[in-house]
């Protein structure tokens, strides 16, 4: 792509890398959280649901600042990370964590909607036949939640591609290290004559998001046809 500089290509690659890592890392936890919210009856579940959905209503900058306090040297995990020689702030890992936290509620909500549509009679029949909870989970709940899981992962991936506020606070805007597409666009908008390059990255971002949505729709339809046979 001659209209993109090597730095822009790095930003695109980092965006895809961060989005993939955040989505794949969060998927098992999102599925577990949705399962807990739908099928487990415990007091205080509404509070947990509120905590999970909090990043949806908080400004991303606030989420990033809270993560900065949590992972910073004086934060709750600061001494432990320092003793293990693990660095989160201003690293690619920090960008992945920021995207994971911001996109996690979308993942959980999508999976939860799919689980809530599962016919209760299937679960009752499974229990009547003496199936253990993990048998029910892997033979009924997981297969019937696949489409919702794919939809949630798609939403989270697209959200991670566009994540800006939390990322710039926790990971910074370091070219070639943590600078993703939104951060590169932000830098171009503050650079004289950078409008053309900012627009180029905007078009790339739109194309990537559209491609992800089309692939997800194609996979979902293919899975639906196979299960309908």
N, C-alpha and C positions, 0 to 999 in steps of 0.2 A: 504494500500500500504506500505509494509514493507521497500521498498527501499526509502521511503520519510520520512523525520523527521517531528515532529509536527510543527516546524517552516515552513517547506516547505508546509505542508497542509494549514497553515494559509495564506501563500503567494498565493496559488492557490485559496482559498476561497475569499481573498481580490481582486484578479484579476477579478474573475467572478463577484463579487459584484460591483466593479468599472465599468466594462464594461457594465453590465446590467443597472446600474444607469445612466451612461453617455448616453447610447443609448436611453433609455426611456425618459430621460429628454430632449434630443436634438431633438427627432423625431417631436414633434409639431412645434418647431421653424424652423427645417429644411424644413418641408412641407410649412410653411408660407413663408420662404425665397425663396424657389423654385417657389411658386405661384407668388410672387411679381416679380421675375426676368422674368418669362414667360408671364404673363398675364397683368401686370401693365405697362403702358407706361408713364414714367416720366424721365425728364432729370437727368443725374448723375447716371443712373443705372449701367453703365459700371464701375464707381468708386466703387459702392457698391459691384459689383461682384468681383472686384479686392480685396477688403477688406475681403470678405468671403473666397476667395481662397488663401489668403496670407499665412495661416499656412501650405499649401501644399508645398510652395517653401522656406519658412523660415526654418532654422535648428530648431529642437524641443527645443534645449537648449535656443535659442533666444526667442521662444514663452514662455518658462517657465520663463525666466528672466523678460520679459515684464509683465507677469502675477504677478510675485513677486513684481515688482514695483507698479503695479496697486492695488494689495490687501495688500501690506505691510503697516506698521504703518505710513509711510510717504507718502504713495501713495494716489491716488485719492479717493479710498473708505476706506482708513485706519481709519480716524477719525470717519466716520459713523459706521463702523464695531466695532470699539472700544467702541463707545457709546452704541451700542446694545449688547455688550459682545459676539460678534460672532468672532470666530477664523477660519481663512482659511489656513494660512501657517502651514505646517507640520501636517496636519490633513487628514483624509480620504476624507473630502469634497474638499480639495485642489487637491487630486488625481483625483477625479471625474471631477472637473472643467478643469484640465489640459487635461484629455482624451477627454472631450467634445469639447474643443477648437481645438485640433489637428485633431480629427476625423470629425468635423462638415462639412468641405468642401466636403469630400467624400459622406456624406449623401445628401447634397444639390445637388451635381452634378448628382447623380443617380436619384433622384426624378425629377430633371429638365429635364433630358433626357426622362423620361417617360411622363412628361407633354407635352413636345414638340412634341411627337408622337400622341397626341390626335387629331383626325380629327376636324378641325375647323368647319365643317358643323354641328357637334353635338352641339357646343356652339351657333352657329347661330340659329339653330332650337329651342334651349332652350330660347334664347332671343326673338325669334319671337312669342313663345307661352306665353310670359309674365312672365317667371320665374325670381325671384330675384337672385342676385348673389350668395347668400348662398344656394339657391335651386340648382343652376347649380354646385356649389362647391361640395355639398354632394351627388347629384344624378348622376353627370357625371364625374367631374374631379377626385374626391376622388376614386370612384370605378375603374376608368381606370388607376389610378396611384398606385394602391395597390402593384402590382408586383415591380414597381420601388422603392416604399417605403420599401418593404421587402428587396430588394437588397441593398439599401442604409443603412438600419439598420444592415444588415449582415456585410457589409464592415466596418461600424463604430465599431461594436462589436469586429470584428477581429483586427481592428487597435487599439482599446483600450486595448485589451489583450497584445499587444506588445509595448504599449507606455512606453518610458523610459526617454528621455531627458527632456521634460517639467515636468514630474512627479517628477523626482529626484530634480529638482530645486525648484519647488513650494511646494511639499509635503515631500520631504526628503526620506530617506531610513531607516525607523524605523520598525524593525521586529514586526509583530503583529498589527501594526497601519497603516502604509502606504507602507510596503514592498510588492510589487506585484511580479509576476513571473520574469519579466525582471530584476528588481532590485535585486532579490535573486540570479539570475544567475550571474549578475555582481559582487555581493559580493563573490560568490563561485570562480569565475575566478581570483579573487585577494587573495584567501586563499590557502595556500599550501595544496595540496591533495584534493582540492575541485572539481576537474574535473569530477569525477564520479557523484556527486550530481548535478553539473551544467548540465551534459548530461541528467540526469533523468528529470530535470525540462524542458529542451528543448523538450524531448519526450512528456511530458505532455502538453506543449504549442502547439506542432504540433497536438496532438490528439484532444485538445479542439477546435482549429481552424478548423480542418477537420470536426469535429462533427457539428459545427455551420454551415459550408458551406453545408453539406449534409442535415441537417434539413431545412435550407432555400430553397434548391433546391426542396426538397420533398414538402414543403408547397406551393411553387410557382407552381409546376406541378399540385398539387391537386386543387389549386385555378383556374388554367387555364382550367382544365377538367370541373370544375363546371360551369364556365362561358361559356364554349363552348356548353353546353347542350341546 
